[in-house]
Amino acid sequence: MLSRRRLLGAAGGGLALGLGARLPAWARPASEGNRGLSTLTGNRFDLIVDRFPVTIGGRRAMAVGVNGSLPAPLLRWREGEEVTLNVTNRLDVDTSIHWHGILLPFYMDGVPGVSFPGIRPGETFSYRFPLKQSGTYWYHSHSGLQEQIGHYGPMVIDPAGVDAVQSDREYVIVLSDWSFEDPHRIFSQLKKEGHSLNFQQRTVGDFFRDAGERGLGAAWSERAMWGEMRMSPRDIADVTGATYDFLINGHTTADNWNGVFRPGERVRLRIINASAMTIFNVRIPGLAMSVVNADGEDVEPVETDEFQIGVAETYDVVVQPDGRGPYALTAESIDRSGQVVATLGAEPGMRAEAPMMRAVPTLTMKDMGHGGMDHGAMGHGAMNHSQINHGAMDHVAMGHGDMGHGEMATASAADLSTGPGIDMVAMNPVSRLDEPGLGLEDVAHRTLRYSQLRSLKMNPDVRPAGREIVVHLTGNMERYMWSFDGVQFHEVTEPFVFHEGERVRMTLVNNTMMNHPIHLHGMYFELDTGAGHHKPRKHTVIVKPGEKLSFDVTADAVGDWGFHCHLLYHMHAGMMQVVSVLPGDHGGHEGHGEHEGHGAGHEAHQPQADAEADPPDAMDHSGHGGAHQ
């Protein structure tokens, strides 16, 4: 009996054409629009990480990835089963695979220096874990900067029972950014001069345009303020479309990736942002989208026309085209320096017209962490970052006592001060969960906000948190230093400690002018949007500039887990920490306590070890950061 893989491979042949109508939508052949993703199904997989040639926008390059495809093959699994993935490293450097968003034993998580040693050249590591969930996910390297040059791919886990989302057809959409520059050279350039790859800076023409709209005095005053701070209101994306080609399923706009439908069908789009550095705004002009799933978790359907998707987030949307199209599936970079467009249409080969690029957005005082205060009412001296009153950053003074958690024991806020690693501190951070994201505030159509997301099912743990950990997102753009609480990953001496079974609130305060998609490994969190017992459950959340948000975590996964910004070069520059969930009742539960019992077992779990062997007791945190430097 022919496997699905062979049917996909026979896409151009009569056999696949004849059976295509009986295949599930995701398995339909290229002649029906399913171009750009090879698919593997089953319970056992042999994956090879190697270098291979690719063609991007007509130019040849070398990629690092899995099984010779960019993106890596779509892995299709089923909830309730167990999978084994034998990953062989044919590179001349170490590699790894992290199964992003998957709930599994920590020693299967695939983060070198945290949960396992990595996969050395010539060796094979066997990942094995049960599938406890369903939904849309992805996998990628957690070694060096391999993710930038092709080491990523999509995963879909079909539910064991009836899928809550009904559709007639579906497509997996992998968004990414590609550069022909070596990623280490890009990082070196950012370290030398953080703004050097941002070609979206304001010009003299912008100044005169501002003067015409608001008056010469106001325009001059604003420019003087930004100049005095030595900061840019266009500090939106570190690496822009001047360096990147943006891709959908490995294809540029010129390639015209096609998704084919029959008018009236419900088409499910599983959209994954697998880029290294690019936050995208996604829309299909003329076609409404119903958001039905976020980060693999079903949500109550929300109809919208556009949404912002952070690096590592996933959204499933359902569209129902009444006409034949073509429709332009558009992913535009947050700084509007570029976009990639695919076509949805009733016939293969249709080409949608790419929408015009929109005006570049500009940061405001709210993005500076001043809660929307009018800069005209403030003296420039108040904006001098060397004169900021850092005492104002005490989490008690910021209103956390009003969160309604009773006698919660809260961790002390970091003693932040400007210096080599911190160039600004937010004076008045505010919640921005009811905002759609930079550049989408004033568009004429509907835009998605986190505050609209409600879990389709009741949250599995509705206990209030017993304590709070406040984490400050910090950085210095001039020196390209990124950190949590002013501490870079290689400087970390103690992890964030959770205790098995406890409920912890994490409050994130963004002291920078950039969006940071923050990802927690191993556990889901409930984002506090005010949705009661139906808070959206996520593994990644965009923390907007000058924002303060909170989420609650149930510490149900013993082990050491990565916690980091998913902008690749930010993580590489130090914006990463470790969350350690200690087993049993250690008492006290007062936050950053002694990390007892850790330091053994790191060497015990070698790459060729069988996955059924006893897991390591813990990781040695003295070595953290080595794999990311």
N, C-alpha and C positions, 0 to 999 in steps of 0.2 A: 504494500500500500504506500502510495507516494506521501512523503512528509510535506509539511507546509513549506519547509525551507526549499525543497526541490521545486514545489509549485511556484514559489517566488522566483527561483532561478530560471524557470521556464516561462517568464513573463511574456516574452515575445512569441511564444509558440502557441499552436492551436489548442494544446491540452489546457494550458492555463486560461486561455480565453474562453474555452468551453465550460470550465468549472468555476470561473471567476464569480459568477452570480451566487454560487453556493458557499463561497468562502466568506469568513467574517470580514468586515470592512477593512480592518488593519492589514489583512493578508492579501488584499486584491493587488493585481499586478501593475507594472509600470504603465501598461497601455490604458489603464483606468485611472492613472494619475498618481499612483503610489511610488513616486520616484525619490531616490536619495537616501533611503534607509534599508539596509539589509536586516533581516530578522532571524533570531534564533529562539527556539522554544524548547521546552522540556525541563528536565531536572538536573542534568549534568552538562557542563559546558567546558570546553577547552579554549582558553583565551590566550593569545600571544601578543605581547607588547613588543613593538619593534619600530624601526624607522621605515618609511615608505614614501614614494613620490605621490604628490597630489597636484591637481590643477585647480587653481582658484582664479576666477575671472580671466581665464586665458593664460595665466602665468604659472610656470612650473615651480614647485618648491618641495621640500622634504618635511614630512610630518612625523610626529611620534604618536602612536595610537594603538588601537586594538584590532587585530585581525585584518590589517591593511585597509581599513575604511575610515572615512571622516564624514560625519561622526562615527564612533564605534558602533557595532551592531546593536539594534534594538533587542533587548532581552525581554521575552514575554513569559511571565510566570503565573502561577495560580496560588491564591491564598490557601493556607493550610498545608501546603506541600513543603518539602525540604529541598534545597538546591545545593549543589556542589559545583564550585567554579575553580578549575585548575588554571592558575595564571602563570604563564611562563615568561620570564624576562629575557629577551634577546638583545637588549640594549647593553652598552658598555658602562652604564651607571645604574644605581638602584632605582627601583620603581615601586609602585603600590597602586591599589584601587580602593577608593572609599565609596561605599554604597550609600549615597546621600539620601537621608530621610528614612533609612531602613532600621527597624528595631531588631537588634541582634546582640549577641555577646560582645563585650567591648574588644576582646582580642581578635574579633573578626571585622572590626571597624575600618582597619586599613590606614592608620595614621602613624607613619614612622616617628619614633621618638616618644610616642604617647601610648599607643596600644599594641604595637608590634615593631620588630626591627626593620621592616621593609623587605623587599624582594631583591636579592642581589643578582648581578649579571649571571645568566646561565642557570638560575635556580627556578623552581616551580613552587608556588605556595597554593595550598588548597583551602579556599574559603568554603565553609559549610555552615548553614544556618536555616532554621525554619522560617516560613513566611507567615507573620502574624497580622498582616494588613493587606489592603489592596490600594490601588491608586496609581498615580503618575509620579515617577521618580527619575533619578539619573545617577550615573556613576562617573568617577573621574579620578585622576591621579592626585595624590597628596604629597608628591615628591618634587621638590624644586619648583620649576616653572613649566613642567610638562603639560599641564592643563592648557596653557596658552597655545601650544602648537599641535593640538588635536587629540589629546588623551582624555576624551569624554564621550559619553554615549547615553542614550535613553533607556529607561526601564518602565515596563507596565506590569502591574500585578492585577490580574482579573479576580474579582470577588468569588468566594467559594459558593455563594448563593446568587440570588438575583441582583443584578446591578441596579442601584437606585437611579442611575442616569441611563435613560433609554435613548438610543440613537440608531439610525439606519446605516450610518457609515462613520468612520473616524479616521483622523490623521494625527500622527505624532509630529509636532513642529519643534525642532531644536534650533534655538537662536544662539548665535555665537559671534565672536569677533576674531579675526585672523590678521596677523601681521607677517609681512615678509622679512621683518627685522628679527634678529635673534632676541628672545625675551630677556636674556641677561643683559644685552646691550640696552634694551629699553629701560630696564631697572637701573642700570648704571647711569643712564642719562637723567632719569628722575632723581636719583640721589645727588647728582651734580647740580641740577637746577630743576626744582620741582615743577615749575610752570612751563618748562621748555617744550613739552609735547602738546600743550594746550594752545591751539591756534584759533581760539574763539574769543580772544581778549577784545575789549572795547577799543574803538578807534576814534580819531578826530571827528569823523563823520557822525559817529554815535553821539559825541559831545554836542555838536551843533544841532542834532535832531532833538536831544534832550532839552537844550536851551530854547528851541522853538516851541516845545510842548509845555515846559514848566518855568521858563524864564532863565536868563543868563545867571542870575545870582544863585538860584537853587541848584542849577546844574553844576556851577563852579564849586559851590559848597559841598555837594555830594562827592565830586571828584577829589577835592582836597581831603575829605574825610577818609576815603579809601586809600589815597596816597599816603596820608599820615600813618595809617595802620600798616602800610606796605602789604596790602591784601587786594584781591581782585574780586569784583562782583560777578565775574565769569568763572570763578573757581568751581566748576561744575563737574568736569570729567578730566582726570589726569591725562588720559590717552584718548585722542579723538579720532574722528573719521579721516584726518590727515594721515594717520598711521595705520588705521584699521580698514579692512574690508569686512562688512557685516554680512552674515550668512544665515540662510534658512536651510536646514538639513544639508549643510555643506555647500550650498549654492549661493551665488551672488544674484542680484536682480537680473543681470543680463542672461543668466541661465534659465530664468523663468520657470522655477519649480511650480508644478501644477497639482492642484487638488481638484478632482472631478466629482461632481454630484449630479443627481437628478433633481430638478425643481420640485420643491415641496418636502424633500428629505430633511430629517434632523441630522445634522453633521456635527460630530464631536471633534473638537480640536484640542489635543493635549499639548499645551504650550510650555516648553521648558527653557528657561534662560540659563544656558550652559556657557555663557561668555566668561572671559577672564575679568573684565573691568567695566562692561557696558550695561547700564540700566536702560531698558527700552520702554517706550510708549507704544502700545499695540492697539491698532484699530483696523477696521474693515469698512471704509467709507460706504455708506448706503446699506449696511447690513448690521443689524443689532446683534449683540452677543449676550447670551445668558450664562453668567458665571456659575458653575455648578460644583466646582471642586478647587480647593486651594491647598497646595503642598501635600497632595495625596488624600486629603480629608474632604468628604462631601460637605457642602454648605447649602443652606437654603438658596434657591436660585435668585440671582440678582441680575436684572437686565441693565446693560450699560452699552456705551458706544466706544469707550476707550479705557484702558487701564495701564498703570505703570507696573512693570515687573522687575524686581530686583534680581541681581545675580544670584542664582541658585534657587529662586522661587519657581513654582509651577502653578499654572492656572489651567483648568479645563473649562472650555466654553462650548456651548451648543449654539449653532446658527441654523437658520431654516430659510434658505434662499427661495423666494417665490419665482424669481426670474432666472434667466440662463446665465447672467453675468456678462462679462467677467467682473469679478470683485478683486480689489487689491488688498491682500493681506499684508499689512504694513507694520514693520517694527522700526521705529525711529529712535535714534540714540537720545538720551535725556538732554544732552547739550545741543542737539539738532545739528550736529556736524556731519551726519550721514544717516542713511536708512537702508533697509533691504526690503524688497517687495516680492511676494509670490502671488500666484493667480489661483483663485477659486472660480471654476467655470463649469458649464454643463458639457463641454467637449474638451478632450485632450488638446493641448497646443494653444488654447486661447491665451491671450496676453492682456492683462489689465494695465491701464495707464497709471504710472506711479504718481501719487499725489505730490503737490508742491511742498518743498521743505518749508517749515514754519520758522518764524523769527526766533532767534536765540533768546532764551530766558535770562533774566538777570536776578541775582540774589538781592535780598532786602534786609532790613534791620532784624526781621524775625529770624532770618537764617543766621544772623550773627549771635543769636541767643538772647535777644533783648525783648522777646515776647511781643513784637509788633509795635514797639514804641516809636514815635515819630522822631527821626534823627534830627529834624530841624529844631526840635525843642530841647535838644541836648547840646551842650558845649562839646567841641571836639576833644577837650581834655578828658571828658568822661569816657571817650572811646580809646584813649591811650592805654594799650594793653599792659604797659608797665605799671599803671596806676590802678589796675582793677582791684577791688576789695575782694580778696579770695575768701574771706570769711563768709561772704554771701553764698558760697557754694555749699555750706553745711546743709546736709540733707534734711535736718530738722527744720531749718529756716525755710526750706523750699516747699514745705507743706505736706511732706509724706505722712505727718501725723494725722492728716485728715482722711486717710484712705480707708478707715473703718476696720482695721484689723486688731482692735483692742490693745492688749498688752504685748503686742508683737515686739520681740527683741530684734533690733535693727543693728546691722553692722555699721561701724563708723565710716563716714565718708572719707575718701582719700584726701590727704593733705596736699591739694593741688597748688602749684605755683607756676607762673610762666618761667620758662627756661629753655635749655636746648631742645627738649622734647615736647614742649607745650607752648604754642604761640598765641593761644587765646583760651579764655574760660567763659562759658555762658553765664551771663548775669541773671537772666530770667527765663530759663528753659520752660517750655509749655508743651502740653499734649498737642500733637498734630495729626492724630488718627482720623480726624474727620476732614482731612485735606487730601486731595487726589495725588499730590506730588508736584514738584517743581515744573512749571511751564504749563500745567493743566488747569490752573486755578480759574482762568477766564475764558476757556474755550466754550463755544456755543452749544456743545452737545453734552450728554451725560458722561461722567467719569466715575470710576470706581474708587471708593475710599475704604480703608480697613474697617471703619465704623459700620459699614453696611454688611460685613461678613458675619454670619451666624452659623454655628455648627448645626448640621442637619440632625444629629443625635445629641442627646444631653451629654455634657462633659462627663467622663468616667469618674472624675474625682472633683467634688464640689466643695471640699473643705476649704476654709480660709487658710491662707498661709500662716505658718507659725513664726516666721521671721523674714527679714528682708535683707538682701544684699544689694547695695548701690554700686553700680559700675559706671565710671566716667569714660567716655570715648574721647581720646586725646590725640593730638598730633601737632606737627610743625611742618607746614607745607614747604617752606624754604629749604629745610634740611631733609625733607621727605622721611620723617620719623613718625611712625604710627604706633599707638599703644592703648592699653587699658589702664586707667588711673595713673598715667604717666610712666608706666613700666612696660618696656618692650619684652617680647617673649623670651629672649635669651637672658634677660635679667630676672625672670620669675624664680622665686625660691619656694613659694607655697602656692598650691592650687586653691581654687574656690572649693570648699568642702561642703558636701551635702551628706546627710545620713539617711540610710535606706528607709523608705516609707514616709519620710517627712515631706511636708509641703512648704516650698520656698518661693518667696516673691523676689524676682530680680527687677530692679529699676535701672534703666539705662538712661544716661544723660549725655547727649551729644554736644561736646564742647568745640566741635569743628564746624566749618561751613560746608562740609560735604555730606552726602547721603552715605550711610554705611549699612549694607545688608548683613545683619549679624546672624550667625548660624550656630545652633547648639546641636552637637552630635548625641546620638543615642537615646534621646528623650524628646517628646513633644512638649510644647508649652501652650498654655491658654492665654492669648493676648487679651489684656483687660480693656475691652472696648465698651464696657457697660452692657454687655449682652446677657447678663445673668448666668444661668447654667448652660448657655449655648454659646459661650465665647469661641471664637475661631481658634482651632488647634493648628499650630504651625511649627515648622522647624527653622524657618528663616524669616526675619522681619527687617524691613527698611527703617532705620532710625534717621529721620530727617534732620537737617541742620538745626541746631538750637532746640531740639526736641527732648522731652522727658516722657518715657513710656514705661509701662510695667507689664510683666507677664508672670504667671504662676507655673511652677514646675512640680510634679510629683516625682520624687527621687526613687524610681522603681527599677533602675538599671545600675547594679553595682559595677564599679570599674572606673577607669579614667577615660574622659571624653574631651574631645576638642571643643573649643568655644572661641569663635574668631569672626572677624570681618571677612566676607567672601569676595571682596575685591582682592584679586590675587596678589597684586603688588603691595597692598596694604598689609595683608597677612605676612607676606615675605619680609616686609619692613618691620614687623614686630607686633601687629595688632592681633594677638592670639593669647589665649590662656588655656588652662586645663580645669575642668570640673571633675572632681573626684567624689564618687558616691561610695561611702564607706559602709560595709555590711553591718547589720545588727544594730542594737541600741547602744550607742557610745555615750549617751547622756550629754547634758549641757547644751548641745545644738546651738552654739553661739557664733556660728559663722567661721571665720578664719581661725580654726584651732589647729592643734598638732595633727600632722598627717601621719598618724601612727601606722606602722606595719608596712609602709611603702618602701620600696627599694629592692625588693627581691623579685626574681622571676623574669626579668627583662630578657635575659639571654636564653631562658629555658624554651621559649617559643620560637624556634628557628623556622625560616621560610619553608623548609621541606617537611616540617612536623605535621602529623595528621591532625585534622581539626577536632577529632574526638578526644585528643589527649587532654589531660587536666589543664585548665586555663592557668595563666600566670597569676600569682597572688596580687601583684600590683606592679606599677611601673616606677622606675627610678627617675624622679623629677629633676635630678641634677643635670640630666642630659637634655632637657627640653630645649627645643629651638635649633638643634643641630641640623635637622633635616630641612629647615626652612631658611637657612642663612646662605 
